[in-house]
């Protein structure tokens, strides 16, 4: 995740709160080391697709 691009829409947090956290301004950060469990891969890809600033990087296959 590129925090410089995040503008605080918090869509990622709304879709996958298990992987993202937000501050008081809605700016997102990745929870933990950024590893996406297999069970959350589909939701993570949905968060990537819904970020208007393209701040979330694609997960590795």
Order of alpha helices (4+ residues) and beta strands (2+ residues): alpha-beta-beta-alpha
